[in-house]
Amino acid sequence: MIQLSEGQVWEFRARGGEKHALVKIQKIELHPDDGDEVFHISMIGLRCLHGTELPHAPVSRQTLENSITRLAQDFGQFPDYRVGLAEWRRAKGGVFSISLAEIIQIGDIDHS
């Protein structure tokens, strides 16, 4: 089991063209329904239809452990995740169990 903690910034297996993408563990808490760990993350260095960052995504430990590669040396500027976290709590949201690259791909779909 990888030691994960709030504030860590990791390199991860991103999509092609996103070799400088980083993920930050913003907050760790237990899900109110099942007590499983929820990792609230932000990602930067993306190449998406809607920008270069994802302010908030709730993910499982398995998602992080299967996606991260090494602790980053450059921490970058991450967006504020708190609005997304508040919306997630209000909606009693779920948790992603797919890879970080797949989460980015889902967010990259043009919903217009």
GUROLUM-567017 format. One line per field, with one value per atom (N, C-alpha, C): residue in one letter; atom name; x, y, z. Coordinates in Angstrom, 2 decimals. Example, Ala and Ser with C-alpha at 12.3 -4.5 7.8 and 13.67 -1.06 7.14 Angstrom:
residu c(a,a,a,s,s,s)
atome c(N,CA,C,N,CA,C)
px c(13.19,12.30,13.20,12.85,13.67,12.90)
py c(-5.69,-4.50,-3.30,-2.25,-1.06,0.03)
pz c(7.80,7.80,7.80,7.08,7.14,7.87)
***
This chain:
residu c(m,m,m,i,i,i,q,q,q,l,l,l,s,s,s,e,e,e,g,g,g,q,q,q,v,v,v,w,w,w,e,e,e,f,f,f,r,r,r,a,a,a,r,r,r,g,g,g,g,g,g,e,e,e,k,k,k,h,h,h,a,a,a,l,l,l,v,v,v,k,k,k,i,i,i,q,q,q,k,k,k,i,i,i,e,e,e,l,l,l,h,h,h,p,p,p,d,d,d,d,d,d,g,g,g,d,d,d,e,e,e,v,v,v,f,f,f,h,h,h,i,i,i,s,s,s,m,m,m,i,i,i,g,g,g,l,l,l,r,r,r,c,c,c,l,l,l,h,h,h,g,g,g,t,t,t,e,e,e,l,l,l,p,p,p,h,h,h,a,a,a,p,p,p,v,v,v,s,s,s,r,r,r,q,q,q,t,t,t,l,l,l,e,e,e,n,n,n,s,s,s,i,i,i,t,t,t,r,r,r,l,l,l,a,a,a,q,q,q,d,d,d,f,f,f,g,g,g,q,q,q,f,f,f,p,p,p,d,d,d,y,y,y,r,r,r,v,v,v,g,g,g,l,l,l,a,a,a,e,e,e,w,w,w,r,r,r,r,r,r,a,a,a,k,k,k,g,g,g,g,g,g,v,v,v,f,f,f,s,s,s,i,i,i,s,s,s,l,l,l,a,a,a,e,e,e,i,i,i,i,i,i,q,q,q,i,i,i,g,g,g,d,d,d,i,i,i,d,d,d,h,h,h,s,s,s)
atome c(N,CA,C,N,CA,C,N,CA,C,N,CA,C,N,CA,C,N,CA,C,N,CA,C,N,CA,C,N,CA,C,N,CA,C,N,CA,C,N,CA,C,N,CA,C,N,CA,C,N,CA,C,N,CA,C,N,CA,C,N,CA,C,N,CA,C,N,CA,C,N,CA,C,N,CA,C,N,CA,C,N,CA,C,N,CA,C,N,CA,C,N,CA,C,N,CA,C,N,CA,C,N,CA,C,N,CA,C,N,CA,C,N,CA,C,N,CA,C,N,CA,C,N,CA,C,N,CA,C,N,CA,C,N,CA,C,N,CA,C,N,CA,C,N,CA,C,N,CA,C,N,CA,C,N,CA,C,N,CA,C,N,CA,C,N,CA,C,N,CA,C,N,CA,C,N,CA,C,N,CA,C,N,CA,C,N,CA,C,N,CA,C,N,CA,C,N,CA,C,N,CA,C,N,CA,C,N,CA,C,N,CA,C,N,CA,C,N,CA,C,N,CA,C,N,CA,C,N,CA,C,N,CA,C,N,CA,C,N,CA,C,N,CA,C,N,CA,C,N,CA,C,N,CA,C,N,CA,C,N,CA,C,N,CA,C,N,CA,C,N,CA,C,N,CA,C,N,CA,C,N,CA,C,N,CA,C,N,CA,C,N,CA,C,N,CA,C,N,CA,C,N,CA,C,N,CA,C,N,CA,C,N,CA,C,N,CA,C,N,CA,C,N,CA,C,N,CA,C,N,CA,C,N,CA,C,N,CA,C,N,CA,C,N,CA,C,N,CA,C,N,CA,C,N,CA,C,N,CA,C,N,CA,C,N,CA,C,N,CA,C,N,CA,C,N,CA,C,N,CA,C,N,CA,C,N,CA,C,N,CA,C)
px c(0.86,0.00,0.91,0.63,1.40,0.95,1.92,1.60,1.08,-0.18,-0.80,-1.25,-1.00,-1.41,-1.80,-2.57,-3.03,-1.83,-1.92,-0.86,0.17,0.20,1.16,0.81,1.85,1.69,2.43,1.73,2.26,2.24,3.19,3.10,2.21,1.54,0.65,0.59,0.04,-0.13,-1.27,-0.90,-1.90,-2.05,-2.84,-3.02,-1.83,-1.67,-0.60,-0.70,0.43,0.44,0.27,0.16,-0.01,1.12,2.34,3.46,3.84,3.37,3.67,2.47,1.49,0.30,0.66,0.03,0.24,-1.11,-1.12,-2.31,-1.92,-2.82,-2.59,-3.70,-3.32,-4.30,-4.67,-5.87,-6.31,-6.87,-7.65,-8.30,-8.58,-8.44,-8.78,-9.83,-10.90,-11.94,-12.61,-13.47,-14.23,-15.58,-16.00,-17.31,-18.40,-19.38,-20.42,-21.29,-21.39,-22.26,-21.59,-20.35,-19.73,-18.43,-17.96,-16.75,-15.45,-15.52,-14.30,-13.60,-12.28,-11.51,-11.91,-12.02,-12.25,-11.09,-10.46,-9.37,-9.89,-9.94,-10.38,-9.13,-9.10,-7.90,-8.17,-7.08,-7.08,-5.99,-6.17,-5.16,-4.85,-3.58,-3.13,-2.26,-1.99,-1.16,-1.91,-3.23,-4.07,-4.23,-4.64,-4.96,-6.39,-7.34,-8.76,-9.50,-10.70,-11.57,-11.87,-11.93,-12.39,-11.28,-10.02,-8.92,-7.80,-6.96,-5.76,-5.79,-6.92,-6.99,-8.36,-8.37,-9.60,-9.57,-10.42,-10.33,-10.66,-11.60,-12.02,-12.51,-12.04,-12.59,-12.42,-13.48,-13.39,-13.00,-11.90,-11.42,-11.14,-11.07,-10.74,-9.22,-8.82,-7.40,-6.87,-7.64,-7.20,-6.95,-7.82,-7.62,-6.26,-5.97,-4.69,-3.51,-3.58,-2.46,-2.18,-3.22,-3.04,-2.62,-2.71,-2.43,-1.14,-0.79,0.36,1.66,2.71,3.99,5.10,5.18,6.18,5.82,6.33,6.13,6.78,6.11,6.59,7.63,8.56,9.55,9.05,8.21,7.61,6.15,5.73,4.38,3.32,3.69,2.72,1.70,0.83,-0.27,-1.56,-2.21,-3.44,-4.66,-5.77,-7.00,-7.61,-8.50,-9.23,-10.25,-10.15,-11.03,-12.29,-12.35,-13.39,-14.81,-15.01,-16.36,-16.83,-15.96,-16.31,-16.58,-15.79,-15.99,-17.35,-17.70,-19.00,-20.15,-20.02,-21.06,-21.17,-20.04,-20.03,-20.75,-20.45,-21.11,-22.60,-22.98,-24.39,-25.16,-24.53,-25.17,-25.06,-24.31,-24.03,-23.45,-22.40,-21.81,-21.07,-20.75,-20.01,-18.52,-17.82,-16.36,-15.93,-15.00,-14.47,-13.57,-13.74,-12.88,-12.13,-12.19,-11.47,-10.16,-9.30,-8.01,-8.17,-7.13,-7.15,-7.25,-6.56,-6.65,-8.08,-8.79,-10.18,-11.09,-10.82,-11.59,-11.41,-10.17,-9.90,-10.66,-10.66,-11.34,-12.84,-13.44,-14.87,-15.13,-14.28,-14.44,-14.16,-13.51,-13.13,-14.22,-15.29,-16.40,-17.15,-17.40,-18.11,-19.59,-20.13,-21.53,-22.46,-22.00,-22.84,-23.83)
py c(-1.17,0.00,1.24,2.15,3.39,4.37,5.05,6.07,7.31,7.63,8.79,9.77,11.05,12.06,13.36,14.15,15.43,16.32,17.01,17.93,17.32,15.99,15.37,15.69,15.88,16.09,14.95,14.29,13.11,13.29,12.67,12.44,11.21,11.11,9.97,9.57,8.39,7.90,8.66,9.69,10.53,10.08,10.82,10.53,11.06,10.61,11.13,12.64,13.31,14.76,15.47,14.70,15.29,14.83,14.81,14.24,15.08,16.31,17.15,17.28,16.41,16.46,16.03,16.69,16.39,16.26,15.49,15.34,15.68,16.40,16.76,16.18,15.56,15.07,16.26,16.76,17.96,17.62,16.54,16.18,14.68,14.07,12.66,12.58,11.86,11.68,10.33,9.97,8.73,9.05,8.20,8.40,8.19,9.10,9.00,7.75,7.17,6.00,4.69,4.48,3.18,3.20,4.40,4.50,4.29,4.09,3.93,5.28,5.23,6.45,7.10,8.42,9.22,10.21,10.24,11.17,12.26,13.47,14.61,15.18,15.13,15.51,16.65,17.28,18.25,17.81,18.12,17.79,19.02,19.16,20.25,19.67,20.51,20.06,19.23,19.37,18.59,19.30,18.56,19.14,18.72,19.52,19.19,20.24,19.88,20.82,22.03,21.82,22.87,23.44,23.25,23.86,22.90,23.34,22.58,22.02,22.16,21.67,21.09,20.24,19.69,20.02,20.95,21.42,20.36,19.46,18.49,17.20,16.10,14.78,13.91,13.22,12.29,10.91,10.34,9.06,8.10,6.82,5.77,5.64,4.99,4.69,3.87,2.89,2.04,2.86,3.83,4.71,5.40,5.98,6.67,5.70,4.61,3.68,3.09,2.92,2.37,3.43,4.71,5.78,6.54,6.74,7.56,6.81,7.58,6.96,7.35,8.62,9.06,10.44,10.73,12.06,13.10,14.21,15.25,16.13,16.63,17.58,19.01,19.22,20.54,20.47,21.36,21.25,21.99,22.97,23.68,24.45,25.15,25.93,25.16,24.75,23.97,24.85,24.53,25.31,25.02,25.88,25.70,24.57,23.57,22.40,22.53,23.54,23.59,23.73,24.42,24.55,23.17,22.44,21.10,20.15,20.26,19.42,19.72,20.99,21.37,20.84,20.93,20.40,18.89,18.21,16.75,16.35,17.06,16.75,17.02,18.15,18.52,17.47,16.97,15.98,14.55,14.38,13.04,12.17,12.72,12.12,10.82,10.18,8.93,9.17,8.08,8.10,7.38,8.00,7.35,6.18,5.07,3.91,3.55,4.44,4.25,5.03,4.87,5.54,7.06,7.77,9.23,9.62,8.90,9.18,9.02,8.02,7.82,8.93,9.41,10.52,11.75,12.01,13.15,12.99,11.78,11.51,11.79,11.38,11.63,13.14,13.87,15.32,16.04,15.36,15.96,15.82,15.12,14.95,16.28,16.72,17.97,17.74,18.33,18.13,19.18,19.96,21.03,20.51)
pz c(0.00,0.00,0.00,-0.90,-1.02,0.06,0.68,1.68,0.96,1.14,0.50,1.57,1.34,2.31,1.61,2.33,1.81,1.49,0.37,-0.04,-0.97,-1.07,-1.98,-3.44,-4.25,-5.69,-6.39,-7.31,-7.98,-9.50,-10.15,-11.59,-11.75,-12.91,-13.11,-14.58,-14.83,-16.19,-16.84,-17.59,-18.25,-19.71,-20.43,-21.85,-22.63,-23.86,-24.71,-24.83,-24.82,-24.92,-23.59,-22.52,-21.18,-20.26,-20.80,-20.04,-18.82,-18.73,-17.57,-16.62,-16.80,-15.95,-14.52,-13.56,-12.15,-11.44,-10.38,-9.54,-8.11,-7.44,-6.03,-5.17,-4.09,-3.12,-2.24,-2.43,-1.70,-0.32,-0.27,1.00,0.99,2.16,2.33,3.43,3.14,4.16,3.95,4.87,4.75,4.14,3.21,2.56,3.61,3.66,4.69,4.57,3.38,3.21,3.58,3.14,3.34,4.15,4.50,5.30,4.55,3.24,2.43,2.29,2.10,1.88,0.56,0.59,-0.61,-0.70,-1.86,-2.11,-3.04,-2.54,-3.34,-4.00,-5.32,-6.06,-7.02,-7.45,-8.55,-9.50,-10.79,-11.80,-12.63,-13.01,-13.89,-14.99,-16.02,-17.13,-18.15,-18.18,-19.08,-20.42,-21.42,-22.73,-23.06,-22.58,-22.70,-23.50,-23.92,-24.62,-23.74,-22.43,-21.51,-20.65,-21.05,-20.30,-19.97,-19.05,-18.72,-17.30,-16.62,-15.24,-14.92,-13.92,-13.36,-11.87,-11.42,-10.03,-8.98,-9.28,-8.25,-8.88,-8.31,-8.64,-7.40,-6.99,-5.87,-6.40,-5.88,-6.40,-5.26,-5.62,-4.65,-4.49,-3.43,-3.23,-4.40,-4.85,-5.96,-7.22,-7.50,-8.66,-8.57,-7.42,-7.26,-7.35,-6.61,-6.60,-7.99,-8.79,-10.14,-11.17,-10.81,-11.78,-11.50,-10.23,-9.91,-10.20,-10.53,-10.85,-9.87,-9.51,-8.54,-8.01,-6.82,-6.25,-7.15,-7.34,-8.24,-7.56,-8.34,-7.85,-8.02,-9.04,-9.32,-8.92,-8.02,-7.49,-8.29,-9.10,-9.93,-9.13,-9.85,-9.26,-9.50,-8.43,-8.55,-8.29,-8.97,-8.76,-7.39,-6.97,-5.71,-5.90,-5.08,-5.17,-4.32,-3.46,-2.42,-2.96,-4.06,-4.64,-5.11,-5.80,-6.26,-5.11,-4.05,-2.87,-2.24,-2.13,-1.54,-2.39,-3.72,-4.61,-4.46,-4.36,-4.20,-2.92,-1.84,-0.56,-0.62,-1.22,-1.34,-2.14,-3.20,-4.08,-3.54,-2.45,-1.91,-3.02,-3.65,-4.83,-4.58,-5.69,-5.67,-5.80,-6.08,-6.16,-7.43,-8.18,-9.38,-8.98,-9.70,-9.49,-10.77,-11.77,-13.03,-12.97,-13.96,-13.95,-14.09,-13.67,-13.83,-15.29,-16.18,-17.62,-18.12,-17.63,-18.04,-17.50,-16.30,-15.74,-16.62,-17.03,-17.92,-19.23,-19.77,-21.03,-20.92,-19.83,-19.61,-19.57,-18.86,-18.76,-20.06,-20.99,-22.26,-23.33,-22.99,-23.93,-24.04,-25.25,-25.48,-25.23,-24.18,-23.79,-24.36,-25.33,-25.86,-26.89)
***
